[in-house]
Every structure is written in C-alpha cells, then in structure tokens.
Amino acid sequence: MSQLTLQTHVADIVTAVPQSADLFRALRIDFCCGGKIPLEEATTTRKLDSSAVLKQIRTLETKMAEYQDSRPGDLAEPELIEYIQNKHHAFLREELPALTPYVTKLARVHGERHPELLRVQELFTDLKSELQEHTEDEDHNVFPQIRKSMANPNPQHLAELRPLLSGLEQEHEQAGQLLKELREVTGDFSLPADACGTYRLVYQRLGLLEKDTFEHIHLENNVLFERIRKRCS
C-alpha cells in the first residue's frame, strides 16, 4: 500500500513517483525549489482539492509499478551525478543554443502585435545565460568535488561543500523564478489565434525546457544535495 499521504512533502512525492512532476507542473505546484512542504499545504495554497490530487498521484504510482519505470532517485550518488549530466546537462547544451534563433525570430516578427514576446526573449536570454553558467560550474568544479568528498565523507568535506551547495540552490531559485515569469507572461504558453508554426514551436519547446529544468532542479536540491548533507554530517 502507498505510504504517500497529504502530509508527505511534495519533493518526496516526486522522488517516489517521478511522473507526478508532470501533474504538479500542470497544477502550478512548485516541486523543486519550493517542494519541501506537505502536499496538503501546497494544494490548499493553490485552492485545489487535496484528496483528489493525492488520488491522482496514487494512480500514477500504481501505473509506475506496473511497468517498473526507472527512478533516478534510487541511484547511488556517483550514478545520479552521471544521470544528471547525461540527461539534463546534455539536453541544455543542445536545446538552449538550438532554440535561441527561433525565440529571436518570434520576437522580431510578432513582437509589435504581441509585445509580451519581447519580454519572452529577455527572459529566455537570462535563463540561457543562467543555466549555461550553472551547468559549466557543476561539471567542472562542483561535481568533481562532490565525487571526491563522497569517496571519504566527513564533517570537513561537508564544511567545504556547504557553501557550494547553497550557491547552486540560489541559482536554482533564480532559474525557477525566470521560468515562472515565462509561464505568466505567456499565459501558461497559450497560443493566440494568429499563431504561426514558429510560435507553436517556441511555446512547445519552452514548455519542454521548463519540464526538464524543474526535474533537473528537483534531483539536485531534494535528492543529491540532501544525501550529501546527510552522508557528510
């Protein structure tokens, strides 16, 4: 029987049932930076039926058990870091530069009629810079130090890692705020009646970028970093 209740933290639900991230994203419930609150509190804040949401989550949990979907939260720290790099960092390295010309074109061609697209371009540019610098720092500095510390966990290593982890969490918060504003500015990525193919492409891919980034942040904040703090304490 499921151990998930209305008092289970949102972040812990996503760790146990990764598919619930899609549900939370659709319901506008923050499961990465703001996920350390009970499900009941999160749903009440959004004026949602807490019990109905929990029922949906348990349905997802049942389906997951049926086909044994992979759960990255079950991976050991070195494998989890590798998973984050191979899935989420690789996605950002490819998608951010690939999406840039489409966002630029959309703002140039439709910005006069839809001025919110000018803000979309600004937000995307800021987000691109934030995420690229963030992943570079993780790949070349923080993750190698985490691997080294995990090989010999002790309070001294935690003291060295603590400011690095806190800095990454602050960067996650900044990226999350940019994504939230992107969703607000676009009206939940709602397309206007005169949307062309490029319009549809950009909004669809921004939605996918949001999905991947929230899952990425969740795995780091609520799984990897939490484990490191416990292991090195």
Salt bridges, closest charged atoms under 4 A:
ASP22 OD1 - LYS211 NZ 3.60
ASP30 OD2 - LYS180 NZ 3.11
ASP74 OD2 - ARG71 NE 3.06
GLU77 OE1 - ARG231 NH1 3.03
GLU95 OE2 - ARG205 NE 2.72
GLU116 OE2 - HIS114 ND1 3.56
GLU122 OE1 - ARG119 NH1 2.92
GLU136 OE1 - HIS140 ND1 3.32
GLU138 OE1 - HIS89 NE2 2.79
GLU138 OE2 - HIS134 NE2 2.95
GLU138 OE1 - HIS216 NE2 3.98
ASP139 OD1 - HIS89 ND1 2.76
ASP139 OD2 - ARG93 NH1 3.66
GLU169 OE2 - ARG229 NH1 3.04
GLU171 OE1 - HIS134 ND1 2.50
GLU181 OE2 - ARG119 NE 2.89
ASP188 OD1 - ARG28 NH1 2.87
ASP188 OD1 - ARG183 NH1 3.40
ASP194 OD2 - ARG113 NH1 3.15
ASP194 OD1 - HIS114 NE2 3.05
GLU210 OE1 - ARG25 NH1 2.82
GLU210 OE1 - ARG183 NH2 2.75
ASP212 OD1 - LYS87 NZ 3.69
ASP212 OD1 - HIS88 ND1 3.04
GLU215 OE1 - LYS87 NZ 3.89
GLU215 OE2 - LYS211 NZ 2.93
GLU220 OE2 - HIS89 NE2 3.78
GLU220 OE1 - HIS134 NE2 3.75
GLU220 OE1 - HIS172 NE2 2.84
GLU220 OE2 - HIS216 NE2 2.83
GLU226 OE2 - LYS36 NZ 2.95
GLU226 OE2 - ARG229 NH1 3.75
